[in-house]
Amino acid sequence: MAPSHEHRFRRLGAVLAEWQPVWQPLPFQHRRLSWECRYPAMAEALRALSEDEAERLQADPFTASPLSGWLPVAELAELVQLPDLAPQGPTLPDAWGAFVGGRKWRQIQAFAPLVTSDAELVEWCAGKGHLARGMARWHGVGVEALEWQAELCRSGHELARRQGVAVQLHQQDVLAEGVSHWLTPSTRVMALHACGDLHGRLLELAARRGASVTLAPCCYQRTEAERYRPLSEQGWQDMAEQGWRLCRDDLAMAVQETVTAPSGVRRQRRRANAWRLGFDALQRDVSGRDAYLPVPSLAYGRMPDDFAAFCQWAAGRKAVALPAHIDWARYEAEGFRRLDEVTRLELVRHVFRRPLEVWLALDRVRLMEEAGFQVGFGTFCKRDLTPRNLVIEATPAG
Ligand SMILES: C[S@@+](CC[C@H](N)C(=O)[O-])C[C@H]1O[C@@H](n2cnc3c(N)ncnc32)[C@H](O)[C@@H]1O
Protein backbone atom coordinates (compact mmCIF):
# COMPACT_ATOMS: atom_id res chain seq x y z
CA MET A 1 0.00 0.00 0.00
CA ALA A 2 1.26 3.51 -0.80
CA PRO A 3 2.38 5.49 2.27
CA SER A 4 0.12 8.30 3.48
CA HIS A 5 1.11 11.84 2.50
CA GLU A 6 1.90 12.50 6.13
CA HIS A 7 4.27 9.55 6.39
CA ARG A 8 5.93 10.16 3.02
CA PHE A 9 6.47 13.83 3.91
CA ARG A 10 8.03 12.97 7.29
CA ARG A 11 10.30 10.26 5.90
CA LEU A 12 11.51 12.39 2.97
CA GLY A 13 12.19 15.27 5.38
CA ALA A 14 14.22 12.99 7.65
CA VAL A 15 16.41 11.75 4.78
CA LEU A 16 16.85 15.23 3.30
CA ALA A 17 17.78 16.61 6.72
CA GLU A 18 20.31 13.86 7.39
CA TRP A 19 22.04 14.28 4.04
CA GLN A 20 21.84 18.05 3.70
CA PRO A 21 25.61 18.53 4.30
CA VAL A 22 26.17 16.38 1.21
CA TRP A 23 23.55 17.74 -1.20
CA GLN A 24 23.61 21.41 -0.21
CA PRO A 25 27.10 22.62 -1.25
CA LEU A 26 27.33 23.72 -4.87
CA PRO A 27 30.25 21.93 -6.57
CA PHE A 28 31.01 24.81 -8.95
CA GLN A 29 31.69 27.10 -5.99
CA HIS A 30 34.20 24.87 -4.19
CA ARG A 31 37.43 23.39 -5.44
CA ARG A 32 37.03 20.79 -2.71
CA LEU A 33 33.67 19.95 -1.19
CA SER A 34 33.31 19.79 2.57
CA TRP A 35 31.89 16.24 2.46
CA GLU A 36 34.87 14.85 0.53
CA CYS A 37 36.93 14.23 3.66
CA ARG A 38 34.10 12.12 5.13
CA TYR A 39 33.33 10.25 1.89
CA PRO A 40 36.59 10.25 -0.08
CA ALA A 41 35.74 7.00 -1.89
CA MET A 42 32.40 8.43 -3.09
CA ALA A 43 34.15 11.51 -4.49
CA GLU A 44 36.73 9.27 -6.17
CA ALA A 45 34.04 7.02 -7.67
CA LEU A 46 32.29 10.07 -9.09
CA ARG A 47 35.43 11.59 -10.58
CA ALA A 48 36.20 8.26 -12.28
CA LEU A 49 32.85 8.06 -14.12
CA SER A 50 32.91 7.99 -17.91
CA GLU A 51 31.11 10.74 -19.80
CA ASP A 52 28.36 8.35 -20.92
CA GLU A 53 27.80 7.07 -17.41
CA ALA A 54 27.68 10.60 -15.97
CA GLU A 55 25.14 11.58 -18.62
CA ARG A 56 23.00 8.52 -17.93
CA LEU A 57 22.95 9.23 -14.19
CA GLN A 58 22.02 12.85 -14.78
CA ALA A 59 18.89 11.71 -16.60
CA ASP A 60 18.14 8.80 -14.26
CA PRO A 61 19.83 9.16 -10.86
CA PHE A 62 18.05 6.21 -9.26
CA THR A 63 18.90 3.34 -11.62
CA ALA A 64 22.09 1.30 -11.09
CA SER A 65 23.66 4.17 -9.22
CA PRO A 66 27.27 3.81 -8.08
CA LEU A 67 26.28 6.12 -5.20
CA SER A 68 24.11 3.41 -3.62
CA GLY A 69 27.07 2.30 -1.56
CA TRP A 70 26.94 5.58 0.34
CA LEU A 71 23.56 7.25 -0.18
CA PRO A 72 20.02 5.91 0.50
CA VAL A 73 19.29 5.76 -3.23
CA ALA A 74 16.81 2.87 -3.10
CA GLU A 75 14.74 4.42 -0.31
CA LEU A 76 14.60 7.77 -2.08
CA ALA A 77 13.63 6.10 -5.35
CA GLU A 78 10.71 4.52 -3.54
CA LEU A 79 9.67 7.69 -1.73
CA VAL A 80 9.39 9.63 -4.99
CA GLN A 81 7.25 6.96 -6.69
CA LEU A 82 3.91 8.71 -7.08
CA PRO A 83 0.63 7.67 -8.65
CA ASP A 84 0.27 8.56 -12.30
CA LEU A 85 -2.88 10.68 -12.37
CA ALA A 86 -2.70 11.30 -16.14
CA PRO A 87 -6.19 10.47 -17.37
CA GLN A 88 -6.57 7.96 -20.18
CA GLY A 89 -9.77 9.43 -21.66
CA PRO A 90 -10.36 12.28 -24.11
CA THR A 91 -8.76 15.66 -23.81
CA LEU A 92 -8.67 19.01 -25.59
CA PRO A 93 -8.23 18.49 -29.34
CA ASP A 94 -4.90 19.38 -30.99
CA ALA A 95 -6.66 21.86 -33.27
CA TRP A 96 -7.59 24.09 -30.33
CA GLY A 97 -3.93 24.65 -29.57
CA ALA A 98 -3.42 27.21 -32.32
CA PHE A 99 -1.60 30.25 -30.83
CA VAL A 100 0.00 28.10 -28.12
CA GLY A 101 3.53 26.60 -28.23
CA GLY A 102 3.41 22.86 -29.02
CA ARG A 103 4.94 21.71 -25.74
CA LYS A 104 2.79 24.09 -23.66
CA TRP A 105 -0.34 22.88 -25.42
CA ARG A 106 0.54 19.22 -24.73
CA GLN A 107 1.00 20.12 -21.06
CA ILE A 108 -2.41 21.78 -21.06
CA GLN A 109 -3.91 18.72 -22.76
CA ALA A 110 -2.47 16.52 -20.01
CA PHE A 111 -3.58 18.85 -17.20
CA ALA A 112 -7.09 19.77 -18.39
CA PRO A 113 -8.85 16.44 -17.72
CA LEU A 114 -7.72 16.62 -14.08
CA VAL A 115 -9.67 19.83 -13.62
CA THR A 116 -13.15 18.65 -12.76
CA SER A 117 -15.78 21.08 -13.98
CA ASP A 118 -17.94 20.57 -10.89
CA ALA A 119 -17.57 24.22 -9.91
CA GLU A 120 -17.07 27.69 -11.40
CA LEU A 121 -13.62 27.70 -12.92
CA VAL A 122 -11.01 30.36 -12.25
CA GLU A 123 -7.50 30.26 -13.70
CA TRP A 124 -4.76 31.65 -11.44
CA CYS A 125 -1.77 33.46 -13.01
CA ALA A 126 -3.22 32.66 -16.38
CA GLY A 127 -0.80 34.31 -18.82
CA LYS A 128 -2.90 34.62 -21.98
CA GLY A 129 -5.47 32.21 -20.51
CA HIS A 130 -4.71 29.26 -22.81
CA LEU A 131 -5.88 26.74 -20.22
CA ALA A 132 -8.97 28.83 -19.42
CA ARG A 133 -9.88 28.98 -23.12
CA GLY A 134 -9.47 25.24 -23.54
CA MET A 135 -11.63 24.52 -20.49
CA ALA A 136 -14.32 27.03 -21.45
CA ARG A 137 -14.59 25.53 -24.91
CA TRP A 138 -14.49 21.92 -23.73
CA HIS A 139 -17.19 22.25 -21.11
CA GLY A 140 -19.17 25.04 -22.75
CA VAL A 141 -18.87 27.22 -19.66
CA GLY A 142 -17.61 30.69 -18.83
CA VAL A 143 -14.19 30.83 -17.17
CA GLU A 144 -12.57 33.71 -15.28
CA ALA A 145 -8.83 34.14 -15.52
CA LEU A 146 -6.56 36.24 -13.32
CA GLU A 147 -3.36 37.71 -14.69
CA TRP A 148 -1.22 40.59 -13.56
CA GLN A 149 0.23 41.81 -16.86
CA ALA A 150 -2.10 44.07 -18.82
CA GLU A 151 -0.53 43.09 -22.14
CA LEU A 152 -1.17 39.37 -21.54
CA CYS A 153 -4.77 40.15 -20.54
CA ARG A 154 -5.26 42.11 -23.78
CA SER A 155 -3.78 39.31 -25.94
CA GLY A 156 -5.85 36.75 -24.01
CA HIS A 157 -9.07 38.70 -24.61
CA GLU A 158 -8.28 38.94 -28.29
CA LEU A 159 -7.67 35.17 -28.55
CA ALA A 160 -10.90 34.42 -26.67
CA ARG A 161 -12.80 36.77 -28.99
CA ARG A 162 -11.32 35.17 -32.12
CA GLN A 163 -12.19 31.68 -30.90
CA GLY A 164 -15.64 32.77 -29.67
CA VAL A 165 -14.91 31.49 -26.15
CA ALA A 166 -16.39 32.85 -22.92
CA VAL A 167 -13.20 33.69 -21.05
CA GLN A 168 -12.78 36.89 -19.07
CA LEU A 169 -9.23 37.89 -18.25
CA HIS A 170 -9.01 40.15 -15.23
CA GLN A 171 -5.94 42.21 -14.61
CA GLN A 172 -5.34 41.17 -11.02
CA ASP A 173 -2.32 40.98 -8.75
CA VAL A 174 -2.98 37.73 -6.93
CA LEU A 175 -0.85 38.89 -4.02
CA ALA A 176 -3.09 41.95 -3.49
CA GLU A 177 -5.68 42.19 -0.74
CA GLY A 178 -8.76 42.13 -2.95
CA VAL A 179 -8.11 38.75 -4.55
CA SER A 180 -9.90 36.55 -2.02
CA HIS A 181 -13.40 37.22 -3.39
CA TRP A 182 -12.46 35.01 -6.38
CA LEU A 183 -12.24 32.01 -4.08
CA THR A 184 -15.49 30.61 -2.74
CA PRO A 185 -16.80 27.12 -1.88
CA SER A 186 -18.34 27.00 -5.36
CA THR A 187 -15.06 27.78 -7.15
CA ARG A 188 -12.34 25.50 -8.48
CA VAL A 189 -9.11 27.38 -9.09
CA MET A 190 -6.74 25.87 -11.63
CA ALA A 191 -3.12 26.88 -11.84
CA LEU A 192 -0.62 25.38 -14.22
CA HIS A 193 2.95 26.22 -13.25
CA ALA A 194 2.26 29.02 -10.83
CA CYS A 195 5.49 30.04 -9.07
CA GLY A 196 6.44 30.09 -5.36
CA ASP A 197 4.57 32.82 -3.51
CA LEU A 198 1.87 32.93 -6.19
CA HIS A 199 0.74 29.35 -5.61
CA GLY A 200 1.43 29.62 -1.85
CA ARG A 201 -1.05 32.45 -1.71
CA LEU A 202 -3.58 30.45 -3.71
CA LEU A 203 -3.41 27.50 -1.32
CA GLU A 204 -3.57 29.59 1.82
CA LEU A 205 -6.62 31.49 0.57
CA ALA A 206 -8.31 28.35 -0.75
CA ALA A 207 -7.75 26.55 2.56
CA ARG A 208 -9.31 29.47 4.41
CA ARG A 209 -12.22 30.05 2.03
CA GLY A 210 -13.05 26.47 1.10
CA ALA A 211 -12.34 26.73 -2.63
CA SER A 212 -11.20 23.66 -4.58
CA VAL A 213 -7.82 23.72 -6.31
CA THR A 214 -6.04 21.89 -9.10
CA LEU A 215 -2.42 23.04 -9.07
CA ALA A 216 0.84 22.12 -10.76
CA PRO A 217 3.36 24.03 -8.63
CA CYS A 218 6.72 25.27 -9.84
CA CYS A 219 9.65 27.62 -9.04
CA TYR A 220 9.55 27.25 -5.26
CA GLN A 221 12.50 29.63 -5.01
CA ARG A 222 10.45 32.59 -6.30
CA THR A 223 9.56 33.80 -2.87
CA GLU A 224 9.98 36.89 -0.73
CA ALA A 225 11.37 35.03 2.27
CA GLU A 226 15.13 34.36 2.31
CA ARG A 227 14.58 31.22 4.34
CA TYR A 228 11.90 28.63 3.57
CA ARG A 229 8.76 28.98 5.63
CA PRO A 230 6.77 25.73 5.55
CA LEU A 231 3.13 26.11 4.60
CA SER A 232 1.85 23.23 6.73
CA GLU A 233 1.90 22.77 10.50
CA GLN A 234 3.55 19.41 9.96
CA GLY A 235 6.26 21.13 7.92
CA TRP A 236 7.09 23.48 10.84
CA GLN A 237 7.09 20.67 13.37
CA ASP A 238 9.06 18.17 11.30
CA MET A 239 11.74 20.71 10.32
CA ALA A 240 12.14 21.80 13.93
CA GLU A 241 12.44 18.17 15.10
CA GLN A 242 14.68 17.12 12.22
CA GLY A 243 16.82 20.25 12.67
CA TRP A 244 17.16 21.56 9.15
CA ARG A 245 16.43 24.69 7.12
CA LEU A 246 16.24 25.61 3.46
CA CYS A 247 17.52 28.73 1.75
CA ARG A 248 16.60 30.02 -1.70
CA ASP A 249 19.50 28.23 -3.44
CA ASP A 250 18.27 24.96 -1.99
CA LEU A 251 14.78 25.61 -3.33
CA ALA A 252 16.24 26.31 -6.77
CA MET A 253 17.82 22.85 -6.76
CA ALA A 254 14.35 21.29 -6.63
CA VAL A 255 13.48 22.68 -10.07
CA GLN A 256 16.86 22.54 -11.78
CA GLU A 257 16.00 19.65 -14.03
CA THR A 258 14.88 20.96 -17.40
CA VAL A 259 13.76 19.32 -20.60
CA THR A 260 16.83 18.18 -22.56
CA ALA A 261 17.85 21.03 -24.83
CA PRO A 262 18.79 20.54 -28.50
CA SER A 263 22.45 19.59 -29.00
CA GLY A 264 23.46 23.04 -30.33
CA VAL A 265 22.12 24.73 -27.20
CA ARG A 266 23.80 22.12 -24.99
CA ARG A 267 27.14 22.76 -26.69
CA GLN A 268 26.81 26.51 -26.15
CA ARG A 269 25.78 25.97 -22.54
CA ARG A 270 28.76 23.68 -21.94
CA ARG A 271 31.14 26.26 -23.34
CA ALA A 272 29.58 29.08 -21.28
CA ASN A 273 29.84 27.01 -18.08
CA ALA A 274 33.45 26.02 -18.80
CA TRP A 275 34.36 29.66 -19.43
CA ARG A 276 32.79 30.73 -16.16
CA LEU A 277 34.81 28.09 -14.32
CA GLY A 278 37.95 29.08 -16.27
CA PHE A 279 37.40 32.70 -15.25
CA ASP A 280 36.87 31.57 -11.67
CA ALA A 281 40.25 29.80 -11.66
CA LEU A 282 41.86 32.90 -13.13
CA GLN A 283 40.31 35.37 -10.68
CA ARG A 284 41.33 33.17 -7.72
CA ASP A 285 44.96 33.23 -8.93
CA VAL A 286 44.91 36.96 -9.68
CA SER A 287 43.28 38.01 -6.42
CA GLY A 288 45.07 35.44 -4.26
CA ARG A 289 41.71 34.64 -2.66
CA ASP A 290 40.58 31.05 -3.01
CA ALA A 291 36.89 31.98 -3.07
CA TYR A 292 34.19 31.74 -5.71
CA LEU A 293 33.16 35.01 -7.34
CA PRO A 294 29.69 34.94 -8.90
CA VAL A 295 29.51 36.37 -12.41
CA PRO A 296 26.14 37.40 -13.91
CA SER A 297 24.78 35.22 -16.71
CA LEU A 298 24.83 36.42 -20.27
CA ALA A 299 22.12 35.70 -22.82
CA TYR A 300 23.58 33.25 -25.34
CA GLY A 301 23.47 35.67 -28.23
CA ARG A 302 25.57 38.10 -26.19
CA MET A 303 28.33 35.67 -25.31
CA PRO A 304 31.74 36.99 -26.51
CA ASP A 305 33.43 34.98 -29.26
CA ASP A 306 36.45 33.80 -27.34
CA PHE A 307 37.52 32.99 -23.81
CA ALA A 308 39.82 36.01 -23.40
CA ALA A 309 37.03 38.41 -24.37
CA PHE A 310 34.67 36.65 -21.96
CA CYS A 311 37.17 36.99 -19.08
CA GLN A 312 37.70 40.66 -19.87
CA TRP A 313 33.95 41.22 -19.78
CA ALA A 314 33.60 39.29 -16.50
CA ALA A 315 36.60 41.05 -14.93
CA GLY A 316 35.04 44.40 -15.87
CA ARG A 317 31.74 43.45 -14.23
CA LYS A 318 33.43 42.28 -11.05
CA ALA A 319 36.13 44.98 -10.88
CA VAL A 320 38.96 42.42 -11.12
CA ALA A 321 42.21 43.97 -12.45
CA LEU A 322 43.72 41.46 -14.88
CA PRO A 323 47.49 41.39 -15.52
CA ALA A 324 48.78 42.21 -19.01
CA HIS A 325 49.97 38.69 -19.79
CA ILE A 326 47.67 35.72 -19.20
CA ASP A 327 48.00 32.16 -20.45
CA TRP A 328 44.44 32.07 -21.80
CA ALA A 329 44.70 28.54 -23.19
CA ARG A 330 45.72 27.18 -19.80
CA TYR A 331 42.78 28.78 -17.97
CA GLU A 332 40.32 27.80 -20.67
CA ALA A 333 41.50 24.17 -20.44
CA GLU A 334 41.22 24.38 -16.65
CA GLY A 335 37.61 25.58 -17.09
CA PHE A 336 36.73 22.51 -19.18
CA ARG A 337 38.53 20.20 -16.73
CA ARG A 338 36.61 21.73 -13.82
CA LEU A 339 33.35 21.44 -15.72
CA ASP A 340 33.86 17.68 -16.15
CA GLU A 341 34.62 17.38 -12.45
CA VAL A 342 31.70 19.58 -11.34
CA THR A 343 29.29 17.66 -13.60
CA ARG A 344 30.23 14.42 -11.86
CA LEU A 345 30.16 15.82 -8.31
CA GLU A 346 26.74 17.36 -9.06
CA LEU A 347 25.38 13.82 -9.39
CA VAL A 348 25.11 13.70 -5.61
CA ARG A 349 22.65 16.59 -5.75
CA HIS A 350 20.71 14.91 -8.55
CA VAL A 351 19.85 12.05 -6.19
CA PHE A 352 18.18 14.51 -3.78
CA ARG A 353 16.61 16.87 -6.31
CA ARG A 354 13.35 15.06 -7.01
CA PRO A 355 12.96 14.08 -3.33
CA LEU A 356 13.22 17.77 -2.40
CA GLU A 357 10.68 18.73 -5.06
CA VAL A 358 8.27 16.04 -3.84
CA TRP A 359 8.85 17.13 -0.22
CA LEU A 360 8.02 20.75 -1.12
CA ALA A 361 4.86 19.69 -2.93
CA LEU A 362 3.88 17.51 0.02
CA ASP A 363 4.18 20.53 2.31
CA ARG A 364 1.43 22.07 0.15
CA VAL A 365 -0.58 18.84 0.21
CA ARG A 366 -0.37 18.71 4.00
CA LEU A 367 -1.51 22.35 4.32
CA MET A 368 -4.70 21.43 2.51
CA GLU A 369 -5.20 18.17 4.41
CA GLU A 370 -4.75 19.99 7.70
CA ALA A 371 -7.50 22.38 6.55
CA GLY A 372 -9.83 19.40 6.08
CA PHE A 373 -9.47 18.92 2.30
CA GLN A 374 -9.44 15.65 0.39
CA VAL A 375 -6.16 15.76 -1.53
CA GLY A 376 -4.96 13.81 -4.56
CA PHE A 377 -1.26 14.05 -5.32
CA GLY A 378 0.66 12.52 -8.20
CA THR A 379 1.97 13.24 -11.68
CA PHE A 380 -0.06 14.53 -14.60
CA CYS A 381 2.33 13.83 -17.47
CA LYS A 382 5.64 12.18 -18.30
CA ARG A 383 8.74 14.04 -17.26
CA ASP A 384 9.97 14.53 -20.81
CA LEU A 385 6.95 16.77 -21.46
CA THR A 386 7.77 18.82 -18.37
CA PRO A 387 9.78 17.82 -15.31
CA ARG A 388 7.37 20.04 -13.32
CA ASN A 389 4.78 17.30 -13.61
CA LEU A 390 3.40 17.15 -10.04
CA VAL A 391 -0.25 17.92 -9.51
CA ILE A 392 -2.19 18.65 -6.33
CA GLU A 393 -5.95 18.23 -6.48
CA ALA A 394 -7.65 19.53 -3.33
CA THR A 395 -11.38 19.49 -2.61
CA PRO A 396 -13.04 20.43 0.69
CA ALA A 397 -14.15 17.20 2.35
CA GLY A 398 -17.84 16.58 2.87
C1 LIG B 1 4.99 30.79 -15.14
S1 LIG B 1 3.72 31.79 -15.82
C2 LIG B 1 2.42 30.62 -16.01
C3 LIG B 1 1.45 31.08 -17.03
C4 LIG B 1 0.46 30.01 -17.47
N1 LIG B 1 -0.28 29.47 -16.36
C5 LIG B 1 1.19 28.93 -18.22
O1 LIG B 1 1.22 27.78 -17.78
O2 LIG B 1 1.74 29.22 -19.26
C6 LIG B 1 3.25 32.77 -14.53
C7 LIG B 1 2.26 33.90 -14.88
O3 LIG B 1 1.98 34.55 -13.65
C8 LIG B 1 1.85 35.92 -13.91
N2 LIG B 1 2.06 36.63 -12.63
C9 LIG B 1 3.23 36.90 -12.02
N3 LIG B 1 3.02 37.56 -10.87
C10 LIG B 1 1.68 37.70 -10.74
C11 LIG B 1 0.84 38.30 -9.76
N4 LIG B 1 1.36 38.88 -8.65
N5 LIG B 1 -0.49 38.26 -9.94
C12 LIG B 1 -1.02 37.67 -11.03
N6 LIG B 1 -0.28 37.08 -12.00
C13 LIG B 1 1.06 37.10 -11.85
C14 LIG B 1 2.89 36.20 -14.94
O4 LIG B 1 2.64 37.43 -15.59
C15 LIG B 1 2.77 34.97 -15.82
O5 LIG B 1 1.84 35.18 -16.84
The ligand as a MOL file (V3000), in Angstrom:
LIG
                    3D

  0  0  0     0  0            999 V3000
M  V30 BEGIN CTAB
M  V30 COUNTS 27 29 0 0 0
M  V30 BEGIN ATOM
M  V30 1 C 4.9910 30.7920 -15.1380 0
M  V30 2 S 3.7150 31.7880 -15.8170 0 CHG=1
M  V30 3 C 2.4210 30.6220 -16.0070 0
M  V30 4 C 1.4490 31.0780 -17.0270 0
M  V30 5 C 0.4600 30.0060 -17.4690 0
M  V30 6 N -0.2800 29.4740 -16.3620 0
M  V30 7 C 1.1920 28.9250 -18.2150 0
M  V30 8 O 1.2160 27.7820 -17.7770 0
M  V30 9 O 1.7420 29.2210 -19.2620 0 CHG=-1
M  V30 10 C 3.2450 32.7710 -14.5290 0
M  V30 11 C 2.2570 33.8950 -14.8800 0
M  V30 12 O 1.9830 34.5460 -13.6530 0
M  V30 13 C 1.8490 35.9180 -13.9070 0
M  V30 14 N 2.0570 36.6320 -12.6270 0
M  V30 15 C 3.2280 36.8970 -12.0210 0
M  V30 16 N 3.0210 37.5630 -10.8660 0
M  V30 17 C 1.6770 37.7010 -10.7410 0
M  V30 18 C 0.8400 38.3030 -9.7560 0
M  V30 19 N 1.3620 38.8770 -8.6540 0
M  V30 20 N -0.4930 38.2650 -9.9370 0
M  V30 21 C -1.0220 37.6690 -11.0320 0
M  V30 22 N -0.2830 37.0840 -11.9990 0
M  V30 23 C 1.0560 37.1030 -11.8530 0
M  V30 24 C 2.8920 36.2020 -14.9400 0
M  V30 25 O 2.6430 37.4280 -15.5910 0
M  V30 26 C 2.7670 34.9680 -15.8200 0
M  V30 27 O 1.8400 35.1780 -16.8400 0
M  V30 END ATOM
M  V30 BEGIN BOND
M  V30 1 1 1 2
M  V30 2 1 2 3
M  V30 3 1 2 10
M  V30 4 1 3 4
M  V30 5 1 4 5
M  V30 6 1 5 6
M  V30 7 1 5 7
M  V30 8 2 7 8
M  V30 9 1 7 9
M  V30 10 1 10 11
M  V30 11 1 11 12
M  V30 12 1 11 26
M  V30 13 1 12 13
M  V30 14 1 13 14
M  V30 15 1 13 24
M  V30 16 1 14 15
M  V30 17 1 14 23
M  V30 18 2 15 16
M  V30 19 1 16 17
M  V30 20 1 17 18
M  V30 21 2 17 23
M  V30 22 1 18 19
M  V30 23 2 18 20
M  V30 24 1 20 21
M  V30 25 2 21 22
M  V30 26 1 22 23
M  V30 27 1 24 25
M  V30 28 1 24 26
M  V30 29 1 26 27
M  V30 END BOND
M  V30 END CTAB
M  END
